[in-house]
Amino acid sequence: MSDREIVLVRHGRPASENNDRLSSSGFARWVKNYNRCDLHPDSQPRCQRDFSQHYTISSALHRARLSAQRYTGQPATESNAAFNEMDIPRYRLPFTLNAWTWVYLNRAMWIAGRRGPFESFSQARRRVEQACELLVERAETHHKVVLFAHAMTNRFLSRYLTRRGWQVIEKDHRYWGVIILREPASRQ
């Protein structure tokens, strides 16, 4: 069996994760704050794993870098914006909604192809597919890699890796959730 392993860890719960009722402009501020915020002080991994033998990468977003630090006790060896979350789009709509309703509504319109002044869904998919290449390169060099990133990015990375023949061994999409993928020996 192959000893190459890629572990995708979703960041911990952000401190600013509230579900207030917001206008579209208030939601734009919510997204900006969400991308800059610290981790919630009570947010801790449900089960601590030993990643001391893994090459550690994080997205460039603050919550991912803090999550790598909190989880492993040291900063990520590499931080790269290619692993940032797939954009949370912000459309100007005449509604007042809860923040997470805005997230789901905007993401649905974004996935359906509506454009705006942010990364399009097709651009985000291409970026994450290129990030997948980078992860595979790191796994070829370091054999074991752990990435601290984001929910949607991790879902697409997992999808692209399985298309390349990697096998999902474990999957959890919650905060601090871990997705473990291994490369079959026949792929080396």
TIVO-2410 file (N, C-alpha, C; in nm, 3 decimals):
# residues 188
REC num residu      c1      c2      c3 atome chaine
REC   1      M   0.084  -0.119   0.000     N      A
REC   1      M   0.000   0.000   0.000    CA      A
REC   1      M   0.088   0.125   0.000     C      A
REC   2      S   0.040   0.228  -0.065     N      A
REC   2      S   0.111   0.354  -0.074    CA      A
REC   2      S   0.123   0.419   0.064     C      A
REC   3      D   0.231   0.491   0.085     N      A
REC   3      D   0.244   0.565   0.210    CA      A
REC   3      D   0.210   0.712   0.190     C      A
REC   4      R   0.164   0.749   0.069     N      A
REC   4      R   0.126   0.887   0.044    CA      A
REC   4      R  -0.013   0.914   0.100     C      A
REC   5      E  -0.020   1.024   0.173     N      A
REC   5      E  -0.146   1.058   0.239    CA      A
REC   5      E  -0.166   1.209   0.233     C      A
REC   6      I  -0.288   1.249   0.204     N      A
REC   6      I  -0.327   1.390   0.210    CA      A
REC   6      I  -0.443   1.399   0.308     C      A
REC   7      V  -0.428   1.486   0.407     N      A
REC   7      V  -0.532   1.508   0.506    CA      A
REC   7      V  -0.583   1.652   0.488     C      A
REC   8      L  -0.713   1.665   0.472     N      A
REC   8      L  -0.777   1.796   0.461    CA      A
REC   8      L  -0.851   1.823   0.591     C      A
REC   9      V  -0.816   1.932   0.658     N      A
REC   9      V  -0.880   1.967   0.785    CA      A
REC   9      V  -0.955   2.098   0.766     C      A
REC  10      R  -1.082   2.098   0.802     N      A
REC  10      R  -1.157   2.223   0.797    CA      A
REC  10      R  -1.118   2.307   0.918     C      A
REC  11      H  -1.108   2.437   0.899     N      A
REC  11      H  -1.071   2.528   1.007    CA      A
REC  11      H  -1.169   2.518   1.125     C      A
REC  12      G  -1.127   2.571   1.240     N      A
REC  12      G  -1.212   2.576   1.357    CA      A
REC  12      G  -1.321   2.682   1.343     C      A
REC  13      R  -1.411   2.685   1.438     N      A
REC  13      R  -1.525   2.778   1.434    CA      A
REC  13      R  -1.476   2.922   1.449     C      A
REC  14      P  -1.512   3.009   1.355     N      A
REC  14      P  -1.471   3.149   1.362    CA      A
REC  14      P  -1.540   3.224   1.475     C      A
REC  15      A  -1.472   3.322   1.530     N      A
REC  15      A  -1.530   3.401   1.640    CA      A
REC  15      A  -1.648   3.483   1.592     C      A
REC  16      S  -1.650   3.524   1.466     N      A
REC  16      S  -1.756   3.611   1.417    CA      A
REC  16      S  -1.872   3.536   1.354     C      A
REC  17      E  -1.879   3.407   1.374     N      A
REC  17      E  -1.985   3.330   1.311    CA      A
REC  17      E  -2.117   3.354   1.384     C      A
REC  18      N  -2.183   3.461   1.347     N      A
REC  18      N  -2.316   3.487   1.402    CA      A
REC  18      N  -2.416   3.477   1.289     C      A
REC  19      N  -2.543   3.477   1.324     N      A
REC  19      N  -2.648   3.460   1.224    CA      A
REC  19      N  -2.748   3.575   1.234     C      A
REC  20      D  -2.695   3.697   1.244     N      A
REC  20      D  -2.779   3.816   1.255    CA      A
REC  20      D  -2.858   3.839   1.127     C      A
REC  21      R  -2.969   3.912   1.140     N      A
REC  21      R  -3.045   3.956   1.022    CA      A
REC  21      R  -2.974   4.076   0.962     C      A
REC  22      L  -2.952   4.069   0.830     N      A
REC  22      L  -2.870   4.169   0.763    CA      A
REC  22      L  -2.930   4.209   0.628     C      A
REC  23      S  -2.905   4.331   0.588     N      A
REC  23      S  -2.931   4.374   0.450    CA      A
REC  23      S  -2.817   4.321   0.364     C      A
REC  24      S  -2.825   4.341   0.233     N      A
REC  24      S  -2.716   4.293   0.146    CA      A
REC  24      S  -2.585   4.364   0.177     C      A
REC  25      S  -2.590   4.495   0.210     N      A
REC  25      S  -2.466   4.565   0.245    CA      A
REC  25      S  -2.413   4.517   0.380     C      A
REC  26      G  -2.503   4.487   0.474     N      A
REC  26      G  -2.460   4.430   0.601    CA      A
REC  26      G  -2.398   4.293   0.583     C      A
REC  27      F  -2.452   4.216   0.488     N      A
REC  27      F  -2.396   4.084   0.460    CA      A
REC  27      F  -2.255   4.096   0.402     C      A
REC  28      A  -2.233   4.196   0.315     N      A
REC  28      A  -2.099   4.218   0.258    CA      A
REC  28      A  -1.999   4.245   0.370     C      A
REC  29      R  -2.038   4.324   0.470     N      A
REC  29      R  -1.950   4.349   0.586    CA      A
REC  29      R  -1.930   4.221   0.667     C      A
REC  30      W  -2.036   4.140   0.681     N      A
REC  30      W  -2.029   4.013   0.755    CA      A
REC  30      W  -1.924   3.923   0.691     C      A
REC  31      V  -1.925   3.913   0.556     N      A
REC  31      V  -1.828   3.828   0.485    CA      A
REC  31      V  -1.687   3.879   0.508     C      A
REC  32      K  -1.669   4.010   0.499     N      A
REC  32      K  -1.535   4.069   0.521    CA      A
REC  32      K  -1.486   4.036   0.662     C      A
REC  33      N  -1.572   4.052   0.761     N      A
REC  33      N  -1.535   4.019   0.900    CA      A
REC  33      N  -1.509   3.870   0.918     C      A
REC  34      Y  -1.590   3.787   0.855     N      A
REC  34      Y  -1.574   3.642   0.863    CA      A
REC  34      Y  -1.436   3.601   0.809     C      A
REC  35      N  -1.393   3.664   0.701     N      A
REC  35      N  -1.264   3.629   0.641    CA      A
REC  35      N  -1.145   3.679   0.722     C      A
REC  36      R  -1.166   3.776   0.810     N      A
REC  36      R  -1.056   3.833   0.889    CA      A
REC  36      R  -1.054   3.788   1.036     C      A
REC  37      C  -1.159   3.723   1.080     N      A
REC  37      C  -1.176   3.702   1.224    CA      A
REC  37      C  -1.082   3.594   1.281     C      A
REC  38      D  -1.069   3.601   1.412     N      A
REC  38      D  -0.996   3.498   1.487    CA      A
REC  38      D  -1.085   3.375   1.503     C      A
REC  39      L  -1.029   3.272   1.561     N      A
REC  39      L  -1.109   3.155   1.597    CA      A
REC  39      L  -1.184   3.183   1.726     C      A
REC  40      H  -1.300   3.122   1.741     N      A
REC  40      H  -1.374   3.132   1.866    CA      A
REC  40      H  -1.286   3.073   1.976     C      A
REC  41      P  -1.277   3.140   2.092     N      A
REC  41      P  -1.186   3.090   2.197    CA      A
REC  41      P  -1.218   2.948   2.244     C      A
REC  42      D  -1.345   2.907   2.232     N      A
REC  42      D  -1.383   2.771   2.276    CA      A
REC  42      D  -1.370   2.666   2.166     C      A
REC  43      S  -1.332   2.707   2.046     N      A
REC  43      S  -1.325   2.614   1.935    CA      A
REC  43      S  -1.198   2.529   1.943     C      A
REC  44      Q  -1.215   2.402   1.966     N      A
REC  44      Q  -1.105   2.307   1.976    CA      A
REC  44      Q  -1.136   2.182   1.894     C      A
REC  45      P  -1.035   2.116   1.839     N      A
REC  45      P  -1.060   1.992   1.765    CA      A
REC  45      P  -1.129   1.889   1.855     C      A
REC  46      R  -1.223   1.814   1.796     N      A
REC  46      R  -1.295   1.711   1.872    CA      A
REC  46      R  -1.203   1.596   1.911     C      A
REC  47      C  -1.111   1.562   1.823     N      A
REC  47      C  -1.011   1.460   1.857    CA      A
REC  47      C  -0.878   1.505   1.798     C      A
REC  48      Q  -0.778   1.505   1.880     N      A
REC  48      Q  -0.646   1.554   1.840    CA      A
REC  48      Q  -0.568   1.441   1.773     C      A
REC  49      R  -0.523   1.465   1.652     N      A
REC  49      R  -0.443   1.367   1.580    CA      A
REC  49      R  -0.298   1.415   1.574     C      A
REC  50      D  -0.210   1.322   1.557     N      A
REC  50      D  -0.067   1.355   1.549    CA      A
REC  50      D  -0.028   1.377   1.403     C      A
REC  51      F  -0.003   1.503   1.369     N      A
REC  51      F   0.041   1.537   1.234    CA      A
REC  51      F   0.188   1.577   1.232     C      A
REC  52      S   0.264   1.533   1.331     N      A
REC  52      S   0.405   1.571   1.340    CA      A
REC  52      S   0.488   1.517   1.223     C      A
REC  53      Q   0.442   1.411   1.157     N      A
REC  53      Q   0.514   1.354   1.043    CA      A
REC  53      Q   0.464   1.409   0.910     C      A
REC  54      H   0.369   1.502   0.915     N      A
REC  54      H   0.308   1.558   0.795    CA      A
REC  54      H   0.367   1.695   0.762     C      A
REC  55      Y   0.377   1.724   0.635     N      A
REC  55      Y   0.410   1.859   0.587    CA      A
REC  55      Y   0.282   1.941   0.601     C      A
REC  56      T   0.288   2.053   0.670     N      A
REC  56      T   0.168   2.130   0.703    CA      A
REC  56      T   0.153   2.251   0.613     C      A
REC  57      I   0.033   2.260   0.552     N      A
REC  57      I  -0.002   2.372   0.465    CA      A
REC  57      I  -0.132   2.433   0.519     C      A
REC  58      S  -0.149   2.562   0.499     N      A
REC  58      S  -0.278   2.625   0.528    CA      A
REC  58      S  -0.315   2.719   0.415     C      A
REC  59      S  -0.444   2.750   0.409     N      A
REC  59      S  -0.485   2.857   0.318    CA      A
REC  59      S  -0.428   2.986   0.375     C      A
REC  60      A  -0.434   3.092   0.298     N      A
REC  60      A  -0.381   3.220   0.343    CA      A
REC  60      A  -0.480   3.294   0.433     C      A
REC  61      L  -0.604   3.246   0.442     N      A
REC  61      L  -0.702   3.314   0.527    CA      A
REC  61      L  -0.670   3.292   0.674     C      A
REC  62      H  -0.693   3.397   0.752     N      A
REC  62      H  -0.656   3.403   0.893    CA      A
REC  62      H  -0.705   3.282   0.972     C      A
REC  63      R  -0.834   3.245   0.956     N      A
REC  63      R  -0.889   3.136   1.036    CA      A
REC  63      R  -0.822   3.002   1.006     C      A
REC  64      A  -0.776   2.983   0.884     N      A
REC  64      A  -0.706   2.858   0.850    CA      A
REC  64      A  -0.566   2.856   0.910     C      A
REC  65      R  -0.496   2.970   0.901     N      A
REC  65      R  -0.361   2.977   0.960    CA      A
REC  65      R  -0.368   2.960   1.112     C      A
REC  66      L  -0.468   3.023   1.176     N      A
REC  66      L  -0.485   3.006   1.321    CA      A
REC  66      L  -0.520   2.862   1.356     C      A
REC  67      S  -0.600   2.798   1.271     N      A
REC  67      S  -0.638   2.658   1.297    CA      A
REC  67      S  -0.517   2.565   1.291     C      A
REC  68      A  -0.430   2.587   1.193     N      A
REC  68      A  -0.308   2.505   1.184    CA      A
REC  68      A  -0.223   2.524   1.310     C      A
REC  69      Q  -0.210   2.648   1.354     N      A
REC  69      Q  -0.132   2.679   1.475    CA      A
REC  69      Q  -0.195   2.612   1.598     C      A
REC  70      R  -0.327   2.628   1.613     N      A
REC  70      R  -0.395   2.571   1.731    CA      A
REC  70      R  -0.388   2.420   1.730     C      A
REC  71      Y  -0.404   2.359   1.614     N      A
REC  71      Y  -0.409   2.213   1.605    CA      A
REC  71      Y  -0.271   2.150   1.626     C      A
REC  72      T  -0.170   2.205   1.559     N      A
REC  72      T  -0.038   2.141   1.561    CA      A
REC  72      T   0.059   2.203   1.662     C      A
REC  73      G   0.025   2.322   1.713     N      A
REC  73      G   0.113   2.389   1.807    CA      A
REC  73      G   0.222   2.472   1.742     C      A
REC  74      Q   0.220   2.480   1.609     N      A
REC  74      Q   0.319   2.562   1.538    CA      A
REC  74      Q   0.256   2.611   1.407     C      A
REC  75      P   0.312   2.718   1.352     N      A
REC  75      P   0.257   2.769   1.225    CA      A
REC  75      P   0.273   2.667   1.113     C      A
REC  76      A   0.187   2.678   1.014     N      A
REC  76      A   0.200   2.591   0.896    CA      A
REC  76      A   0.334   2.619   0.828     C      A
REC  77      T   0.393   2.517   0.772     N      A
REC  77      T   0.518   2.532   0.699    CA      A
REC  77      T   0.497   2.618   0.575     C      A
REC  78      E   0.378   2.607   0.516     N      A
REC  78      E   0.347   2.680   0.393    CA      A
REC  78      E   0.204   2.733   0.403     C      A
REC  79      S   0.184   2.856   0.360     N      A
REC  79      S   0.052   2.917   0.351    CA      A
REC  79      S   0.033   2.962   0.208     C      A
REC  80      N  -0.082   2.928   0.147     N      A
REC  80      N  -0.099   2.955   0.005    CA      A
REC  80      N  -0.244   2.992  -0.025     C      A
REC  81      A  -0.264   3.106  -0.093     N      A
REC  81      A  -0.398   3.155  -0.125    CA      A
REC  81      A  -0.472   3.063  -0.223     C      A
REC  82      A  -0.402   2.974  -0.290     N      A
REC  82      A  -0.470   2.878  -0.379    CA      A
REC  82      A  -0.568   2.791  -0.301     C      A
REC  83      F  -0.545   2.776  -0.170     N      A
REC  83      F  -0.630   2.693  -0.086    CA      A
REC  83      F  -0.737   2.773  -0.012     C      A
REC  84      N  -0.747   2.904  -0.039     N      A
REC  84      N  -0.849   2.986   0.026    CA      A
REC  84      N  -0.988   2.932  -0.007     C      A
REC  85      E  -1.084   2.970   0.076     N      A
REC  85      E  -1.221   2.927   0.053    CA      A
REC  85      E  -1.270   2.974  -0.083     C      A
REC  86      M  -1.353   2.894  -0.145     N      A
REC  86      M  -1.421   2.937  -0.266    CA      A
REC  86      M  -1.508   3.055  -0.223     C      A
REC  87      D  -1.500   3.163  -0.295     N      A
REC  87      D  -1.560   3.290  -0.254    CA      A
REC  87      D  -1.703   3.276  -0.204     C      A
REC  88      I  -1.735   3.356  -0.103     N      A
REC  88      I  -1.874   3.371  -0.062    CA      A
REC  88      I  -1.925   3.492  -0.141     C      A
REC  89      P  -2.008   3.469  -0.243     N      A
REC  89      P  -2.053   3.580  -0.326    CA      A
REC  89      P  -2.145   3.674  -0.248     C      A
REC  90      R  -2.149   3.799  -0.295     N      A
REC  90      R  -2.229   3.901  -0.229    CA      A
REC  90      R  -2.307   3.979  -0.334     C      A
REC  91      Y  -2.430   3.937  -0.357     N      A
REC  91      Y  -2.516   4.004  -0.454    CA      A
REC  91      Y  -2.600   4.110  -0.382     C      A
REC  92      R  -2.624   4.219  -0.450     N      A
REC  92      R  -2.711   4.325  -0.394    CA      A
REC  92      R  -2.856   4.287  -0.423     C      A
REC  93      L  -2.923   4.248  -0.319     N      A
REC  93      L  -3.064   4.209  -0.329    CA      A
REC  93      L  -3.144   4.288  -0.226     C      A
REC  94      P  -3.271   4.316  -0.254     N      A
REC  94      P  -3.351   4.400  -0.164    CA      A
REC  94      P  -3.413   4.323  -0.048     C      A
REC  95      F  -3.335   4.244   0.022     N      A
REC  95      F  -3.387   4.162   0.131    CA      A
REC  95      F  -3.313   4.191   0.261     C      A
REC  96      T  -3.374   4.152   0.369     N      A
REC  96      T  -3.308   4.142   0.498    CA      A
REC  96      T  -3.323   3.996   0.539     C      A
REC  97      L  -3.210   3.928   0.551     N      A
REC  97      L  -3.209   3.784   0.580    CA      A
REC  97      L  -3.106   3.754   0.688     C      A
REC  98      N  -3.116   3.635   0.747     N      A
REC  98      N  -3.012   3.589   0.838    CA      A
REC  98      N  -2.884   3.565   0.758     C      A
REC  99      A  -2.770   3.585   0.822     N      A
REC  99      A  -2.641   3.574   0.753    CA      A
REC  99      A  -2.625   3.441   0.679     C      A
REC 100      W  -2.657   3.330   0.744     N      A
REC 100      W  -2.637   3.201   0.679    CA      A
REC 100      W  -2.737   3.176   0.568     C      A
REC 101      T  -2.854   3.238   0.575     N      A
REC 101      T  -2.948   3.231   0.463    CA      A
REC 101      T  -2.888   3.306   0.343     C      A
REC 102      W  -2.826   3.422   0.370     N      A
REC 102      W  -2.754   3.495   0.264    CA      A
REC 102      W  -2.647   3.406   0.202     C      A
REC 103      V  -2.570   3.337   0.284     N      A
REC 103      V  -2.462   3.251   0.231    CA      A
REC 103      V  -2.520   3.149   0.134     C      A
REC 104      Y  -2.624   3.076   0.177     N      A
REC 104      Y  -2.680   2.970   0.093    CA      A
REC 104      Y  -2.747   3.025  -0.032     C      A
REC 105      L  -2.822   3.134  -0.019     N      A
REC 105      L  -2.889   3.195  -0.134    CA      A
REC 105      L  -2.786   3.246  -0.235     C      A
REC 106      N  -2.686   3.320  -0.188     N      A
REC 106      N  -2.584   3.373  -0.277    CA      A
REC 106      N  -2.502   3.263  -0.341     C      A
REC 107      R  -2.468   3.161  -0.265     N      A
REC 107      R  -2.390   3.050  -0.323    CA      A
REC 107      R  -2.472   2.976  -0.428     C      A
REC 108      A  -2.602   2.959  -0.406     N      A
REC 108      A  -2.686   2.891  -0.506    CA      A
REC 108      A  -2.688   2.970  -0.637     C      A
REC 109      M  -2.704   3.102  -0.628     N      A
REC 109      M  -2.704   3.186  -0.748    CA      A
REC 109      M  -2.567   3.183  -0.815     C      A
REC 110      W  -2.462   3.181  -0.735     N      A
REC 110      W  -2.324   3.178  -0.783    CA      A
REC 110      W  -2.297   3.049  -0.860     C      A
REC 111      I  -2.337   2.936  -0.802     N      A
REC 111      I  -2.318   2.806  -0.866    CA      A
REC 111      I  -2.398   2.797  -0.995     C      A
REC 112      A  -2.516   2.863  -0.996     N      A
REC 112      A  -2.600   2.864  -1.116    CA      A
REC 112      A  -2.542   2.952  -1.227     C      A
REC 113      G  -2.437   3.029  -1.195     N      A
REC 113      G  -2.368   3.105  -1.299    CA      A
REC 113      G  -2.382   3.255  -1.292     C      A
REC 114      R  -2.450   3.307  -1.192     N      A
REC 114      R  -2.463   3.453  -1.182    CA      A
REC 114      R  -2.327   3.513  -1.148     C      A
REC 115      R  -2.290   3.614  -1.223     N      A
REC 115      R  -2.160   3.679  -1.203    CA      A
REC 115      R  -2.172   3.798  -1.110     C      A
REC 116      G  -2.058   3.841  -1.059     N      A
REC 116      G  -2.053   3.956  -0.971    CA      A
REC 116      G  -1.909   4.003  -0.959     C      A
REC 117      P  -1.884   4.101  -0.871     N      A
REC 117      P  -1.748   4.155  -0.855    CA      A
REC 117      P  -1.661   4.070  -0.762     C      A
REC 118      F  -1.656   3.942  -0.790     N      A
REC 118      F  -1.580   3.846  -0.709    CA      A
REC 118      F  -1.548   3.727  -0.797     C      A
REC 119      E  -1.469   3.636  -0.746     N      A
REC 119      E  -1.431   3.515  -0.818    CA      A
REC 119      E  -1.557   3.439  -0.862     C      A
REC 120      S  -1.566   3.405  -0.990     N      A
REC 120      S  -1.681   3.327  -1.036    CA      A
REC 120      S  -1.666   3.181  -0.990     C      A
REC 121      F  -1.776   3.108  -0.998     N      A
REC 121      F  -1.773   2.967  -0.959    CA      A
REC 121      F  -1.676   2.889  -1.048     C      A
REC 122      S  -1.677   2.916  -1.178     N      A
REC 122      S  -1.584   2.844  -1.268    CA      A
REC 122      S  -1.439   2.882  -1.239     C      A
REC 123      Q  -1.412   3.008  -1.206     N      A
REC 123      Q  -1.276   3.049  -1.168    CA      A
REC 123      Q  -1.234   2.980  -1.039     C      A
REC 124      A  -1.326   2.972  -0.944     N      A
REC 124      A  -1.296   2.907  -0.815    CA      A
REC 124      A  -1.265   2.759  -0.836     C      A
REC 125      R  -1.344   2.692  -0.920     N      A
REC 125      R  -1.319   2.550  -0.948    CA      A
REC 125      R  -1.182   2.531  -1.013     C      A
REC 126      R  -1.146   2.618  -1.108     N      A
REC 126      R  -1.014   2.608  -1.172    CA      A
REC 126      R  -0.901   2.631  -1.071     C      A
REC 127      R  -0.920   2.731  -0.983     N      A
REC 127      R  -0.818   2.759  -0.881    CA      A
REC 127      R  -0.799   2.638  -0.791     C      A
REC 128      V  -0.909   2.578  -0.746     N      A
REC 128      V  -0.900   2.463  -0.656    CA      A
REC 128      V  -0.843   2.341  -0.729     C      A
REC 129      E  -0.873   2.328  -0.857     N      A
REC 129      E  -0.814   2.217  -0.933    CA      A
REC 129      E  -0.662   2.235  -0.945     C      A
REC 130      Q  -0.616   2.359  -0.962     N      A
REC 130      Q  -0.472   2.386  -0.963    CA      A
REC 130      Q  -0.412   2.363  -0.824     C      A
REC 131      A  -0.487   2.398  -0.720     N      A
REC 131      A  -0.442   2.372  -0.583    CA      A
REC 131      A  -0.427   2.222  -0.559     C      A
REC 132      C  -0.515   2.143  -0.620     N      A
REC 132      C  -0.505   1.997  -0.611    CA      A
REC 132      C  -0.372   1.949  -0.667     C      A
REC 133      E  -0.331   2.006  -0.780     N      A
REC 133      E  -0.201   1.972  -0.840    CA      A
REC 133      E  -0.088   2.001  -0.741     C      A
REC 134      L  -0.097   2.116  -0.677     N      A
REC 134      L   0.004   2.154  -0.578    CA      A
REC 134      L   0.008   2.055  -0.461     C      A
REC 135      L  -0.109   2.014  -0.413     N      A
REC 135      L  -0.115   1.915  -0.304    CA      A
REC 135      L  -0.050   1.784  -0.345     C      A
REC 136      V  -0.080   1.738  -0.465     N      A
REC 136      V  -0.022   1.613  -0.514    CA      A
REC 136      V   0.130   1.625  -0.525     C      A
REC 137      E   0.179   1.739  -0.574     N      A
REC 137      E   0.324   1.762  -0.580    CA      A
REC 137      E   0.386   1.755  -0.441     C      A
REC 138      R   0.321   1.818  -0.342     N      A
REC 138      R   0.374   1.815  -0.205    CA      A
REC 138      R   0.373   1.673  -0.151     C      A
REC 139      A   0.270   1.595  -0.184     N      A
REC 139      A   0.263   1.455  -0.138    CA      A
REC 139      A   0.371   1.370  -0.204     C      A
REC 140      E   0.405   1.402  -0.328     N      A
REC 140      E   0.514   1.328  -0.395    CA      A
REC 140      E   0.647   1.356  -0.326     C      A
REC 141      T   0.666   1.479  -0.279     N      A
REC 141      T   0.791   1.517  -0.213    CA      A
REC 141      T   0.794   1.474  -0.067     C      A
REC 142      H   0.685   1.500   0.006     N      A
REC 142      H   0.684   1.482   0.152    CA      A
REC 142      H   0.608   1.356   0.197     C      A
REC 143      H   0.537   1.289   0.109     N      A
REC 143      H   0.460   1.167   0.133    CA      A
REC 143      H   0.336   1.188   0.220     C      A
REC 144      K   0.347   1.268   0.325     N      A
REC 144      K   0.231   1.294   0.411    CA      A
REC 144      K   0.212   1.445   0.422     C      A
REC 145      V   0.092   1.489   0.386     N      A
REC 145      V   0.061   1.632   0.385    CA      A
REC 145      V  -0.070   1.654   0.460     C      A
REC 146      V  -0.074   1.760   0.540     N      A
REC 146      V  -0.199   1.801   0.604    CA      A
REC 146      V  -0.225   1.946   0.563     C      A
REC 147      L  -0.348   1.971   0.517     N      A
REC 147      L  -0.390   2.103   0.473    CA      A
REC 147      L  -0.501   2.153   0.564     C      A
REC 148      F  -0.485   2.273   0.618     N      A
REC 148      F  -0.590   2.340   0.695    CA      A
REC 148      F  -0.656   2.441   0.602     C      A
REC 149      A  -0.782   2.413   0.567     N      A
REC 149      A  -0.849   2.496   0.468    CA      A
REC 149      A  -0.996   2.513   0.505     C      A
REC 150      H  -1.086   2.499   0.409     N      A
REC 150      H  -1.224   2.543   0.424    CA      A
REC 150      H  -1.321   2.440   0.367     C      A
REC 151      A  -1.447   2.450   0.409     N      A
REC 151      A  -1.548   2.349   0.376    CA      A
REC 151      A  -1.561   2.324   0.227     C      A
REC 152      M  -1.595   2.425   0.151     N      A
REC 152      M  -1.621   2.404   0.009    CA      A
REC 152      M  -1.492   2.371  -0.066     C      A
REC 153      T  -1.384   2.436  -0.033     N      A
REC 153      T  -1.255   2.406  -0.096    CA      A
REC 153      T  -1.217   2.261  -0.069     C      A
REC 154      N  -1.231   2.215   0.054     N      A
REC 154      N  -1.197   2.077   0.087    CA      A
REC 154      N  -1.286   1.977   0.012     C      A
REC 155      R  -1.415   2.009  -0.003     N      A
REC 155      R  -1.504   1.919  -0.078    CA      A
REC 155      R  -1.456   1.903  -0.222     C      A
REC 156      F  -1.421   2.016  -0.286     N      A
REC 156      F  -1.376   2.008  -0.425    CA      A
REC 156      F  -1.237   1.944  -0.434     C      A
REC 157      L  -1.147   1.973  -0.340     N      A
REC 157      L  -1.016   1.906  -0.341    CA      A
REC 157      L  -1.034   1.755  -0.330     C      A
REC 158      S  -1.121   1.712  -0.241     N      A
REC 158      S  -1.148   1.569  -0.224    CA      A
REC 158      S  -1.202   1.508  -0.354     C      A
REC 159      R  -1.294   1.579  -0.417     N      A
REC 159      R  -1.352   1.532  -0.544    CA      A
REC 159      R  -1.243   1.519  -0.651     C      A
REC 160      Y  -1.157   1.621  -0.664     N      A
REC 160      Y  -1.052   1.616  -0.766    CA      A
REC 160      Y  -0.949   1.508  -0.736     C      A
REC 161      L  -0.917   1.489  -0.610     N      A
REC 161      L  -0.821   1.384  -0.574    CA      A
REC 161      L  -0.878   1.244  -0.602     C      A
REC 162      T  -1.006   1.222  -0.572     N      A
REC 162      T  -1.065   1.090  -0.600    CA      A
REC 162      T  -1.071   1.064  -0.750     C      A
REC 163      R  -1.091   1.167  -0.829     N      A
REC 163      R  -1.087   1.150  -0.975    CA      A
REC 163      R  -0.948   1.108  -1.023     C      A
REC 164      R  -0.847   1.146  -0.946     N      A
REC 164      R  -0.709   1.109  -0.979    CA      A
REC 164      R  -0.671   0.973  -0.922     C      A
REC 165      G  -0.765   0.906  -0.856     N      A
REC 165      G  -0.738   0.773  -0.804    CA      A
REC 165      G  -0.714   0.765  -0.655     C      A
REC 166      W  -0.710   0.878  -0.586     N      A
REC 166      W  -0.692   0.876  -0.441    CA      A
REC 166      W  -0.818   0.821  -0.377     C      A
REC 167      Q  -0.802   0.753  -0.264     N      A
REC 167      Q  -0.916   0.692  -0.195    CA      A
REC 167      Q  -0.945   0.766  -0.065     C      A
REC 168      V  -1.073   0.795  -0.044     N      A
REC 168      V  -1.116   0.858   0.081    CA      A
REC 168      V  -1.124   0.749   0.188     C      A
REC 169      I  -1.049   0.770   0.297     N      A
REC 169      I  -1.044   0.675   0.407    CA      A
REC 169      I  -1.138   0.719   0.519     C      A
REC 170      E  -1.149   0.849   0.535     N      A
REC 170      E  -1.232   0.907   0.641    CA      A
REC 170      E  -1.282   1.042   0.592     C      A
REC 171      K  -1.405   1.079   0.636     N      A
REC 171      K  -1.461   1.204   0.587    CA      A
REC 171      K  -1.551   1.268   0.694     C      A
REC 172      D  -1.520   1.394   0.727     N      A
REC 172      D  -1.600   1.473   0.821    CA      A
REC 172      D  -1.590   1.618   0.776     C      A
REC 173      H  -1.703   1.683   0.749     N      A
REC 173      H  -1.704   1.819   0.695    CA      A
REC 173      H  -1.731   1.926   0.800     C      A
REC 174      R  -1.747   1.888   0.927     N      A
REC 174      R  -1.775   1.986   1.032    CA      A
REC 174      R  -1.650   2.069   1.062     C      A
REC 175      Y  -1.667   2.174   1.146     N      A
REC 175      Y  -1.549   2.247   1.192    CA      A
REC 175      Y  -1.452   2.147   1.253     C      A
REC 176      W  -1.325   2.160   1.222     N      A
REC 176      W  -1.217   2.071   1.261    CA      A
REC 176      W  -1.231   1.932   1.198     C      A
REC 177      G  -1.327   1.915   1.108     N      A
REC 177      G  -1.346   1.786   1.043    CA      A
REC 177      G  -1.226   1.748   0.958     C      A
REC 178      V  -1.201   1.619   0.950     N      A
REC 178      V  -1.085   1.565   0.880    CA      A
REC 178      V  -1.131   1.477   0.764     C      A
REC 179      I  -1.071   1.498   0.648     N      A
REC 179      I  -1.088   1.410   0.533    CA      A
REC 179      I  -0.950   1.351   0.505     C      A
REC 180      I  -0.941   1.219   0.512     N      A
REC 180      I  -0.813   1.152   0.487    CA      A
REC 180      I  -0.821   1.081   0.353     C      A
REC 181      L  -0.723   1.109   0.269     N      A
REC 181      L  -0.714   1.043   0.137    CA      A
REC 181      L  -0.578   0.976   0.125     C      A
REC 182      R  -0.578   0.856   0.069     N      A
REC 182      R  -0.453   0.784   0.045    CA      A
REC 182      R  -0.444   0.745  -0.100     C      A
REC 183      E  -0.322   0.744  -0.149     N      A
REC 183      E  -0.298   0.704  -0.287    CA      A
REC 183      E  -0.273   0.553  -0.291     C      A
REC 184      P  -0.347   0.482  -0.373     N      A
REC 184      P  -0.324   0.336  -0.383    CA      A
REC 184      P  -0.183   0.308  -0.433     C      A
REC 185      A  -0.125   0.198  -0.389     N      A
REC 185      A   0.011   0.162  -0.427    CA      A
REC 185      A   0.026   0.149  -0.577     C      A
REC 186      S  -0.076   0.105  -0.646     N      A
REC 186      S  -0.067   0.088  -0.790    CA      A
REC 186      S  -0.051   0.219  -0.865     C      A
REC 187      R  -0.076   0.334  -0.800     N      A
REC 187      R  -0.066   0.466  -0.863    CA      A
REC 187      R   0.077   0.519  -0.863     C      A
REC 188      Q   0.166   0.459  -0.786     N      A
REC 188      Q   0.303   0.514  -0.774    CA      A
REC 188      Q   0.391   0.473  -0.888     C      A
***
